[in-house]
Amino acid sequence: MALILAERSSPAPRPTASASFRPVEESTRTELEAAAFRRLLEHLRERADVQNIDLMELAGFCRNCLSRWYAEAAAERGIELSKEQSREIVYGMPYEEFVKRHQTERAVTP
């Protein structure tokens, strides 16, 4: 399946121009953002030991959020993805398989 990158409803603010920064064309910016997104997915797949609940508590999003945003971006472009399909794109495997392999019980502390 091809990777779909969500466009923002409003463009991200551009960094202030400086001697060390030159603005890039929109297509190049999109390519850079897509590359960063692919690297984020790769990193999350490599760090399967990091639980979604920990991501939510520390960063305010998790793998499931990414898969939902991915499916929403696809839907905005007329591409229908099921929840399972978008999760497989983000997790790199079927969700149920990821859970069996990597999800752990959370210890409850008093």
Secondary structure, DSSP 8 states (H G I E B T S, - for coil): --------SS-------BTTB----HHHHHHHHHHHHHHHHHHHHHTTTS-HHHHHHHHS--HHHHHHHHHHHHHHTT----HHHHHHHHHSS-HHHHHHHH--------
